[in-house]
Amino acid sequence: MMRRVIDLVAEPRGTLYFQLLHALALQSSTLLMVVRDGLGLNSTGEALLANLQPYFQEKKRGLSWPGTTLIGEEATIYRFTLSREVVDVLVAFTDGLFQWQQPMLPEDLAFLRDDGTAILASICHEEDAYLDVTEEEYQRLSAIPAMKEILRLRNEDQ
């Protein structure tokens, strides 16, 4: 199935952020987030991980995840089973996508399909995020009020 890359040209915040995460959770099975070495987590980040513990799948060391490849360092990559309850935890800790930055919170949320491919990837400290979507997934997401205003088809020639 053909997919296209859509850049988020503005940060989804508030209601739009909430709606985006819930819509993505219906199309994804796994949440991924990262704790990079050397940056640590403060008590807020530790509380978030504790709240997500019932949904924990795995934690592993790595140097790449959707949207990022590290050079000369590693990070801890966390995976959680995605559900409405998980999204409710996420939005209880943030009201915008680019707030996922250490040391306050783990970094770089990604929503993964059953096959492990990312539907959403974020590089939050660079205020960058994109969707890798099928036409059907795009239609569902663009039905969210105000969503089309922050989406731009990536030109592969750039």
N, C-alpha and C positions, 0 to 999 in steps of 0.2 A: 504494500500500500504506500503510495507516494505521500511524502510529508514535505512541509515547508517550514522555514525558520522565520519566526515573527519576533522582532525586537520590541521590548517594552521601552518606550521612549520617555516615559515618566513613571515615577514610583506609584504603584497602586497603594492607596492609603485609606484608612477608615472603612466605610461600607464597601467600597470597591475592592479593597484588599480582602475583606471577609468573604465577599461573594466569589472572588477569584479562587481563593484557597478551597472553598467548599465545592466549587465547580471542578477544580482539578482533582479533588479527592474522589469524586465520582468516576474519574477517568484513570486513576492511578491506584497502585496497590502499596507502594512503599514511599516513605519519606526518608530522605538522606540529609544529614547535616554534619558539619565538620568542626573539630577543635584543632587548630594549628598549634604546633609546638612553640613554646616560648611566649605565647600570648596569654595562656591561662584563661580561666573562667572565674568570675566573681560569684557571689552568693546567688545572684539572680540566675545566672547560667546554670549553676548547680541545681537550683530549685526547678528550673525547666526540665533538666534531664531526669530529676526525681519524679516529676509529674508524668513524664513520658515512659517511665519504667514498665508499666503494665503492657506497653505496646512494643517493647524492645525486641529486635530480631538479632542484631549482631553489632559488634564493634570490631574494627580492624585497623591496622596501620596501613597507610598508603600515601602516595604522592600525587594521585590524580583522582578527580571526580568530575561530573558534568560541568563544563565551563572552565576548569582550572587544572593546570599541571604545575606542580612545584618543582623548583630546581634547588637541590642542596639541602632540603629539609623534608620532613614527613609530617603527617597529621593523623589524628584519630578520626575515622569515618564511622559515624553512627547510622544505623538503619532501624526504622520503626515501621510497623504495620500501620498503614494509613486508614483512618476512619474519621467519621464526623467528630468523635470525641477528641481525637488527636488535633484536628483543626481547631476545635474549641480551646484546647490548651495553647496552641500557637498564638491565636488572636488574644488570649488573656495576657500574654507576655509582650505583644507588639501590636502596633496599629499601622505598620507599613512594612513592605517587603525588604527595604534596604536597612532596616534596624538590626538585621541578623549579622552582627559584628562582635567580635571579641574585644574586650573581656566580658562585656555584658551578657552576651549570648553566643552559642555556637554560630558558625558562619555558613553561608552559601546553601540555603535551602534548595533541594531538588526534589521533584515529584517524579517517580519512576513508574512506568507501566509494568505489567506482569512479566514482559520479556526483558526487563532491566533497562530499557532505553528511557531517556529523560523526556518528559513532556514539558517540564519547567526546569531551567537551570538558572542559577543566580550567582553573581560575583559581587557581593553586597558592598564591600569596601570600595569598589569602583563604581557603585551605583549602576550596575549593569545586570540585565536579566533578559532571557529570551525563552520563547516557546518553540518547540519542535513538534508540529501538529499535522494531523491528517485534515482533510477538508471537513469531515464530520466533526472532529474535535474543535476545529476553528469555528465552525458554525455555532456550536454549543457555547463556546466562550464569548463570541462576539454578540450573542444574544443578551449578555449582561449589560444593563444600562451604563453608558460612559466607557465601556471597555474599548470599543473601536477607536476612541480618541487617543488612547495611549499605545496602540499597536501599529507597527509599521513592518511591512514585508521586507525582509533583508534582501538586498540586491547582491547576488553571489559574485558580481564583478567588482565589488568595492574592495 
